[in-house]
Amino acid sequence: MDLMKATYSALVVLAKLYIKLMFSNFEFDGKVNPTFVEGEFKLPLSSIRAYLKEPITPRLVHVGSAGVTRPDRPGLDLSKQPLAVRLNKELDFILTFKLKLGEDLIRESGIPCTIVRPCALTEEPARADLIFDQGDNITGKISREEVAQICVAALERPYASGKTFEVKSVVPFSEPFTVDPQNPTPIYFHFHLR
């Protein structure tokens, strides 16, 4: 299947989907988010282009969630899992939908892609040291700004195409991350994926 047909097929499938998005129902501390409002979400697109440039780099970077494969994993101790994994059923199977109607459909489309699965998203600044992993086993937190930078970096790296990985900061939940403006950590991305 050529890239244009794959792109069209993916768009047709996505257009037919009822996509559930979760504006974090929970704060990082596990309490209910007071700004959460349930409602319909729309994302109008004016155009999508498919093009090919050598070497093949990801044409799509999908931001999913760490934990999407865990709700159905046999023998998993749910008490040690993040809230979204423990409450997947109560949250209308949000992680299951993200996997089946998000990641799996994108992979089936044949579009060269990278799937980034961040751990819990925070409003903290970027520049913390990061851990990249595969296999959907890590837990932790990461800055939204950091995830955006990872997505942009992945678009330029041929070895990121066809890869799925999880990412988190090395900073524990109990510690807020701040950047010293006098001595900021340099931004760098050098990750190797299987």
C-alpha positions as CSV (number, residue, x, y, z in Angstrom):
1,M,0.0,0.0,0.0
2,D,1.5,3.3,-0.9
3,L,1.8,6.2,1.5
4,M,-1.2,8.2,0.1
5,K,-3.5,5.2,0.3
6,A,-2.4,4.4,3.8
7,T,-2.9,8.1,4.8
8,Y,-6.4,8.1,3.3
9,S,-7.3,4.8,4.9
10,A,-6.2,6.1,8.3
11,L,-8.2,9.3,7.9
12,V,-11.3,7.4,7.0
13,V,-11.0,5.1,10.0
14,L,-10.3,8.1,12.3
15,A,-13.3,10.0,10.9
16,K,-15.5,7.1,11.8
17,L,-14.2,6.8,15.3
18,Y,-15.7,8.1,18.5
19,I,-12.6,9.3,20.2
20,K,-12.5,9.8,23.9
21,L,-10.1,12.2,25.4
22,M,-9.4,12.7,29.0
23,F,-8.7,16.2,30.3
24,S,-7.1,14.9,33.4
25,N,-9.9,14.0,35.8
26,F,-7.2,13.7,38.5
27,E,-4.5,16.1,39.6
28,F,-1.0,14.6,40.1
29,D,-1.8,14.2,43.8
30,G,-4.6,11.8,43.0
31,K,-7.4,14.2,44.0
32,V,-10.2,15.2,41.6
33,N,-9.3,18.0,39.3
34,P,-11.6,21.0,40.1
35,T,-11.3,22.4,36.6
36,F,-12.4,19.1,34.9
37,V,-15.5,19.6,32.7
38,E,-17.0,16.7,30.8
39,G,-17.9,17.5,27.2
40,E,-17.5,16.9,23.5
41,F,-14.2,17.5,21.9
42,K,-13.6,18.5,18.3
43,L,-10.4,18.9,16.4
44,P,-11.1,20.4,12.9
45,L,-8.4,19.8,10.3
46,S,-7.9,22.0,7.3
47,S,-5.6,19.6,5.5
48,I,-3.2,16.7,5.9
49,R,-0.4,16.1,3.5
50,A,1.6,12.9,2.9
51,Y,5.1,13.2,1.4
52,L,8.2,11.1,1.2
53,K,11.7,12.3,1.8
54,E,14.7,10.0,2.3
55,P,15.6,8.8,4.8
56,I,12.1,7.9,6.0
57,T,11.4,9.7,9.2
58,P,8.1,9.5,11.2
59,R,5.3,11.3,9.4
60,L,3.1,11.1,12.5
61,V,4.0,11.3,16.1
62,H,1.2,10.1,18.3
63,V,1.2,11.0,22.0
64,G,-0.5,8.2,23.9
65,S,-0.2,7.2,27.6
66,A,2.1,5.0,29.6
67,G,0.0,2.2,31.0
68,V,-2.2,1.5,28.0
69,T,-1.3,-2.2,27.9
70,R,-1.5,-2.7,31.6
71,P,-5.3,-3.1,32.3
72,D,-5.4,-6.5,30.6
73,R,-2.0,-7.7,31.7
74,P,-2.3,-10.9,33.7
75,G,-0.8,-11.0,37.2
76,L,-0.4,-7.3,37.4
77,D,-0.6,-5.9,41.0
78,L,-3.0,-3.0,40.4
79,S,-2.2,-1.5,43.8
80,K,1.2,-0.5,42.5
81,Q,-0.1,1.1,39.3
82,P,-1.0,4.7,38.5
83,L,-4.6,5.8,39.2
84,A,-5.6,5.7,35.5
85,V,-4.6,2.0,35.3
86,R,-6.4,1.1,38.5
87,L,-9.5,2.9,37.4
88,N,-9.6,2.1,33.7
89,K,-13.0,0.5,34.0
90,E,-14.5,3.4,36.0
91,L,-13.0,5.9,33.5
92,D,-14.9,4.2,30.7
93,F,-11.9,2.2,29.6
94,I,-9.9,5.2,28.5
95,L,-6.6,3.4,28.3
96,T,-8.1,0.6,26.4
97,F,-9.5,3.0,23.8
98,K,-6.2,4.8,23.6
99,L,-4.5,1.5,22.7
100,K,-7.2,-0.1,20.4
101,L,-8.6,3.0,18.7
102,G,-5.5,5.1,18.8
103,E,-2.1,3.3,18.7
104,D,-3.3,0.0,17.0
105,L,-5.2,1.8,14.2
106,I,-2.2,4.1,13.6
107,R,0.1,1.2,13.3
108,E,-2.3,-0.7,11.0
109,S,-2.4,2.4,8.7
110,G,1.2,1.8,7.5
111,I,2.1,5.5,8.0
112,P,5.6,5.8,9.3
113,C,5.0,6.9,12.9
114,T,6.5,7.1,16.4
115,I,4.3,6.5,19.4
116,V,5.3,8.4,22.5
117,R,3.8,7.2,25.8
118,P,4.5,9.8,28.5
119,C,3.9,9.0,32.1
120,A,1.8,11.4,34.2
121,L,1.9,14.9,32.6
122,T,2.8,17.9,34.7
123,E,3.0,21.7,34.3
124,E,6.6,21.7,35.5
125,P,9.3,23.1,33.3
126,A,11.3,21.0,30.8
127,R,15.0,20.1,31.2
128,A,14.8,17.4,33.8
129,D,16.9,14.3,33.1
130,L,14.7,11.7,31.4
131,I,14.3,7.9,31.3
132,F,13.2,6.3,28.0
133,D,11.9,2.7,28.1
134,Q,10.0,0.2,26.1
135,G,7.5,-2.5,27.3
136,D,5.1,-0.2,29.1
137,N,6.5,-0.8,32.6
138,I,7.6,2.6,33.9
139,T,5.7,5.0,36.1
140,G,6.5,8.6,37.0
141,K,5.9,12.1,35.8
142,I,7.1,14.3,32.9
143,S,6.6,17.9,31.8
144,R,4.2,18.6,29.0
145,E,6.8,20.9,27.5
146,E,9.3,18.0,27.5
147,V,6.9,15.8,25.7
148,A,6.4,18.4,23.0
149,Q,10.1,18.7,22.5
150,I,10.5,14.9,22.3
151,C,7.8,14.8,19.6
152,V,9.5,17.5,17.5
153,A,12.9,15.7,17.9
154,A,11.3,12.4,16.8
155,L,10.1,13.9,13.5
156,E,13.7,14.4,12.5
157,R,15.1,11.0,13.5
158,P,14.8,8.1,11.1
159,Y,15.5,5.5,13.8
160,A,12.4,6.8,15.7
161,S,10.1,5.6,12.9
162,G,8.1,2.5,13.8
163,K,9.0,2.8,17.5
164,T,6.9,3.0,20.6
165,F,8.4,4.1,23.8
166,E,7.6,5.4,27.3
167,V,9.3,8.4,28.9
168,K,9.4,9.9,32.3
169,S,11.5,12.3,34.4
170,V,14.0,11.0,37.0
171,V,12.4,13.5,39.5
172,P,10.0,11.7,41.9
173,F,6.4,12.8,42.3
174,S,7.1,14.0,45.8
175,E,9.7,16.5,44.5
176,P,8.7,19.5,42.3
177,F,11.2,20.1,39.5
178,T,12.4,23.7,39.0
179,V,15.1,25.1,36.7
180,D,17.7,27.5,38.0
181,P,17.6,30.4,35.6
182,Q,21.3,31.2,36.4
183,N,22.4,27.6,35.6
184,P,19.8,25.9,33.3
185,T,20.3,22.3,32.2
186,P,21.0,22.0,28.5
187,I,18.2,20.5,26.4
188,Y,19.3,17.4,24.6
189,F,17.8,14.3,23.2
190,H,19.8,11.3,22.4
191,F,17.8,8.1,22.7
192,H,18.3,4.7,21.3
193,L,15.2,2.5,20.8
194,R,15.0,-1.2,20.0
